[in-house]
Every structure is written in C-alpha cells, then in structure tokens.
C-alpha cells in the first residue's frame, strides 16, 4: 500500500537516510521515496500508517498527515 507523509525537520542527505532506514527497519521490503524540498515521503509498505509514522517520529522528525 502506497502512503504519503509530510515529514518536517529533514535538512540534509543524512536526514533522508535516517528516515528511510527507520521505515526499512520496520519493513525491510518497503520502498521509500523522499523529496526533501517538499517534505514529502512516499512509502510503499504493508505496515500500518501509524506504525510507519511512529518509526519516523522516533528518529526525531515531525510527521503530519
């Protein structure tokens, strides 16, 4: 299932990798696409939206719907 998140606080490539790694720790098969300029994170994963948002937030980034 493809889900889109608005993630605040990503300022560099390291931030992007941290978000991607957080999602893939929860679901190693997840496909993650990040557009830092628009704060958009697209995730193709079978995991529940709440679990994905929590994994990103635990890395220290803001997640909005």
PASEBA-1860 file (N, C-alpha, C; in nm, 3 decimals):
! residues 65
1> XXXXXXXX> 0.084/-0.116/0.000/0.000/0.000/0.000/0.090/0.124/0.000 ~ 0.061/0.218/-0.093/0.139/0.340/-0.101/0.080/0.445/-0.008 ~ 0.167/0.505/0.074/0.124/0.605/0.171/0.217/0.725/0.161 ~ 0.162/0.844/0.179/0.241/0.966/0.172/0.237/1.037/0.306 ~ 0.355/1.081/0.349/0.370/1.154/0.475/0.435/1.288/0.447 ~ 0.400/1.388/0.525/0.473/1.514/0.526/0.563/1.508/0.649 ~ 0.695/1.515/0.623/0.793/1.498/0.731/0.875/1.626/0.743 ~ 0.870/1.687/0.859/0.945/1.810/0.882/1.075/1.780/0.956
9> XXXXXXXX> 1.172/1.867/0.934/1.300/1.853/1.004/1.409/1.789/0.921 ~ 1.378/1.744/0.800/1.480/1.685/0.714/1.556/1.798/0.645 ~ 1.684/1.810/0.674/1.762/1.921/0.619/1.879/1.877/0.533 ~ 1.908/1.747/0.530/2.026/1.701/0.456/2.009/1.555/0.414 ~ 2.107/1.507/0.341/2.105/1.368/0.298/2.107/1.270/0.414 ~ 2.175/1.305/0.522/2.177/1.219/0.640/2.036/1.203/0.695 ~ 1.961/1.312/0.697/1.822/1.307/0.746/1.739/1.212/0.659 ~ 1.757/1.223/0.529/1.683/1.136/0.437/1.715/0.989/0.464
17> XXXXXXXX> 1.843/0.960/0.483/1.883/0.821/0.510/1.826/0.773/0.643 ~ 1.821/0.862/0.742/1.766/0.824/0.873/1.618/0.788/0.862 ~ 1.544/0.867/0.785/1.401/0.839/0.766/1.384/0.708/0.689 ~ 1.459/0.691/0.582/1.449/0.568/0.503/1.486/0.446/0.587 ~ 1.592/0.455/0.664/1.634/0.343/0.748/1.530/0.311/0.855 ~ 1.467/0.414/0.912/1.365/0.392/1.014/1.249/0.312/0.957 ~ 1.207/0.348/0.837/1.096/0.276/0.772/1.139/0.134/0.738 ~ 1.259/0.118/0.685/1.303/-0.015/0.642/1.341/-0.105/0.759
25> XXXXXXXX> 1.363/-0.050/0.875/1.383/-0.135/0.993/1.250/-0.199/1.031 ~ 1.143/-0.125/1.012/1.009/-0.175/1.041/0.965/-0.273/0.932 ~ 0.996/-0.240/0.807/0.958/-0.323/0.692/1.074/-0.323/0.592 ~ 1.161/-0.424/0.598/1.278/-0.428/0.509/1.243/-0.426/0.360 ~ 1.122/-0.464/0.325/1.081/-0.466/0.184/1.021/-0.334/0.137 ~ 1.006/-0.239/0.227/0.942/-0.111/0.194/1.023/-0.035/0.089 ~ 0.951/0.027/-0.001/1.011/0.118/-0.099/0.985/0.260/-0.049 ~ 1.092/0.339/-0.038/1.081/0.473/0.019/1.135/0.575/-0.082
33> XXXXXXXX> 1.055/0.677/-0.108/1.095/0.786/-0.196/1.080/0.916/-0.119 ~ 1.186/0.998/-0.118/1.185/1.121/-0.038/1.214/1.242/-0.126 ~ 1.132/1.345/-0.110/1.155/1.474/-0.173/1.170/1.575/-0.060 ~ 1.295/1.603/-0.025/1.322/1.690/0.091/1.267/1.830/0.070 ~ 1.270/1.882/-0.053/1.224/2.018/-0.080/1.076/2.037/-0.048 ~ 0.997/1.933/-0.073/0.852/1.943/-0.046/0.814/1.873/0.084 ~ 0.914/1.817/0.154/0.893/1.745/0.280/0.806/1.621/0.262 ~ 0.805/1.566/0.142/0.718/1.453/0.109/0.796/1.321/0.116
41> XXXXXXXX> 0.737/1.225/0.186/0.794/1.091/0.194/0.686/0.994/0.148 ~ 0.714/0.923/0.040/0.623/0.821/-0.012/0.676/0.684/0.029 ~ 0.589/0.605/0.087/0.628/0.473/0.136/0.533/0.369/0.078 ~ 0.590/0.267/0.014/0.511/0.154/-0.032/0.542/0.039/0.063 ~ 0.446/0.011/0.152/0.467/-0.087/0.258/0.334/-0.146/0.301 ~ 0.339/-0.267/0.352/0.218/-0.331/0.405/0.196/-0.295/0.552 ~ 0.289/-0.222/0.612/0.276/-0.184/0.754/0.169/-0.077/0.772 ~ 0.104/-0.076/0.889/0.003/0.027/0.916/0.064/0.168/0.915
49> XXXXXXXX> -0.014/0.263/0.871/0.030/0.402/0.864/0.082/0.451/0.999 ~ 0.012/0.418/1.106/0.051/0.465/1.239/0.189/0.413/1.277 ~ 0.218/0.288/1.243/0.348/0.229/1.277/0.460/0.298/1.198 ~ 0.436/0.328/1.072/0.535/0.396/0.991/0.561/0.538/1.044 ~ 0.453/0.609/1.075/0.466/0.744/1.129/0.543/0.743/1.260 ~ 0.516/0.646/1.344/0.585/0.635/1.473/0.734/0.609/1.453 ~ 0.769/0.522/1.359/0.910/0.492/1.332/0.984/0.617/1.287 ~ 0.920/0.699/1.202/0.983/0.822/1.156/0.995/0.921/1.272
57> XXXXXXXX> 0.889/0.935/1.350/0.890/1.029/1.462/0.995/0.992/1.566 ~ 1.017/0.863/1.586/1.116/0.819/1.684/1.258/0.857/1.643 ~ 1.277/0.887/1.515/1.407/0.936/1.468/1.423/1.086/1.493 ~ 1.316/1.150/1.539/1.323/1.292/1.573/1.264/1.386/1.470 ~ 1.186/1.333/1.376/1.127/1.415/1.272/0.977/1.431/1.296 ~ 0.924/1.545/1.255/0.781/1.569/1.267/0.707/1.502/1.153 ~ 0.594/1.440/1.184/0.515/1.371/1.081/0.372/1.426/1.088 ~ 0.324/1.477/0.975/0.186/1.524/0.968/0.115/1.452/0.855
65> X> -0.016/1.450/0.864/-0.096/1.385/0.758/-0.112/1.476/0.639
END
